[in-house]
Amino acid sequence: MIGEFLVIGLGRFGQGLVLGLARLGQSVMAVDTDESRVQSVAASIDAVVCADATDESALRELHPERMTCVVVAIGAEAMQSSIMAVALLQQMGVPRIVARAVDELHARVLRAVGAHEIVNPEAEIADRLARRLAQPDVFSQIELGDEADLAEVAAPAAFIGKTLVELDVRRKYGVSVVAIRKGDSIRANPGGNERLESNDVMVLIGTKPAIRRLASLA
């Protein structure tokens, strides 16, 4: 499904976001006050405008209310501008506003003026790095809510050569194997007779403690 996205702010985070959305086939418009930043992405996305998103008349000309989602990616150097932009977008009836916050206070203010979702790229990167350092055998982990995570875990040596039925990880460890990554290929919904091989990576769903318990075996 193709969405229409407006990204406000073309710092490193904003540029990475617009280029990533474009690679995924999405329709992307971006806006920034810096002409050099505007030109740096002009050839890669559908439209880019050099304008001040805190100027209500300039922002209205972009018709943000028609977008699937507007991301306010303005950085720490202009927190007041990010708050003003979110407030204007909320007044214009934008259906989904995602805003970048630099700390918890900034996040609370952004929510108060109308942001539907808050992201903090630096905190998220730091958290992923901490997880990777503390759990080197957990290659990636995504929170699915308060009760479950999705994680990629290296198959422990004791699991190699055994089938999923023999391992019975759901009963023994409280996790479910939803896929197995073998090199560059993924086997989704593996059957009970699937036998684990050296260098296999299990894609698991379970609670954080359950995933940590299994990963500690690797």
N, C-alpha and C positions, 0 to 999 in steps of 0.2 A: 504494500500500500504506500502510495506516494503522499507525503505531507508537505505543507508549505510552512517554512520556518523563517523567522526574522531573528537575526542575532545582532545585538547591540553591544559594540565594543570589540575591537580587533587586536587585542593584546595577544600574547602567546596562547592563552586558553581559548579566546574567541576565534583566532585563526585556525587552531587545531580542530575546533568544533565545526566550523563551516566547511573545512576541507573534508572532514570525516563524514558529515552529512551528505556532501556532494558525492563522495565515493560510494555512498550507499544508495544513490539514485534519488535523493530527496531534492525538492525545489527550495533553494536557499537564497535569501536576500540578507545583506549585511549593511550595517551603518557604523561609521566612526567619524570623529572629527579630524583625524590625521590623514591627510591625503596620501602619504607614503604607504600607510597600512591599507588604505582602500585599494591602491594600485597593486599591492602585493597579492591580493586574492581575486582581482577583477577578472582574470582569464579563467578562473577555476569554478566560479559559481554563477548563478543565473543573473543576479543583479547586486550591485553594491553602490552605496550612496555616501558621499561625504557631507555629513550634517550633524547637528547637535540634537540628540534624542531627548534632551531636557527642554527643548523648544517645542511647545505644544503644537504650533502650526506646522512646523517641519515634520514632527512625528505623525500628525494626522495625514499628511500627504503620502505617507507610506502605507496607509490603511492597515494598521496592525490587527484590527478587529477581524480581518479576513483570513488571518494566518491560523494554521493549526496550533502553532506554539510560538511564543516569543521568548527568547533567552536574553536576559540582561547579564552580559558577561563582563561588565565594567570592573576593573581591578581595584586594588586597595588604595590607589592614589586618588580615587574619585568616588568615595563612598556616598557623598551627598548626591552626586549625579545619579548613582544607581538607585538610590531611594526615590529621587524625583521621577526618574524614568518609570519605575514600577508603579508609582502612584498615578501617573498619567495613563499608563496602559490599563490599569484597573478601571479608571474612569471611562476609558474608551470601549470597555466591554470585551477585552481580549479573553478568549476562552481558557487559555492555559499560559501562565506566566511562570517561567523558571528563572530564578535569580541567583547570582553568585554572591556568597557572603564571605567575609574575611574572618569573622569571629561570631560568637554566639549573640552578642548584643546587636551586631549588624543584622544577623539572621532574624532576630525577634522584630526589629523595626521593619525589615522587608516584608515579613509575614503580616505585620500590622497594617501596612499600606497596600497590601493586595497580592503579594507573591503566593502562588499556589504550591510551589516546590522550591526548596533551597539546596544549592550545591556548594560545597567547599572543596575545590580540587586539591589544594595543598593538604588539608586534613585527611582526605580520602587516600591520597598517594602515601602519606605517612602511615596511615593505618594498614594499607596493603603491604608496605615494606616491613612494618613491625610483624605482621602475620607471617610473611615469608621468612624473616630471620628467625622467628620463634618456632615455626613449623616448616622446615625446609622441604618436607615431603608432601606438603599441601601446595600444589602449583597455583591454584586460583580458588577463590571462595566468594560466593555471592549470597547476601542475606535475602531470603525469601519472605521474611517477616520475623515476628518475635519467636516463633516456634521452630523454624527450619532454615537450613542453609543448603546451598548447592555447592559442592566442592570437587575439585580434581585431586585425587590422592594416588601416589605411586603404589602399585600393588606390592605389599610386603613380601619379602623373600619366602616366608612360610606359606604364602598363598599360591606361589608359582607351581603350575602343574595340576592344580586342583580345579574342579568345576564349581560353579556358583552354588549348586545344590549341596556339594560336599562342604563348602565354606559356611553356608547358612548364616550370612552376615546380618540378615534382618533380625533373626532371633538372638544371635550371640552379641551383636554390637548395636542393634537398634538403628541401622541405616539400610537404605535401599540402593542397589546398583542400577542406575537408569541408563548407563552407557559405558562402553569400554573404548578407550582410545588406544589404537595400535599404530604407532608411528603417525602417519598423516591421515589415517582413516579412522572413522568413528562407527562403532557398532551400537546402534540405539536399541533399547529394550532387549538386552541379551537374554537368551534362554537359559534355563537351569543347567544345560549341558555345556555351556560356554566354559572353556578351560583357559585359565589365566596363564600368560606367558611372560617371560622376562621382559622388562621395560614397559609392560602394559600400565595404563593409567585408568583407574576406576573413577567414574563420575558418580558421585554419591549424593543422596538427599538424606538429611538427618539433622538432629540438634547439634549445636556447637560442641558440647561435651562428647557426644557419641562420635562425631567425626574426629575430634582430637584423640580419643581413645584408640580408634582404628589406625589413625596416622602414626601414632606412637609405636606401632608394631614395625613400621617400615625401617 
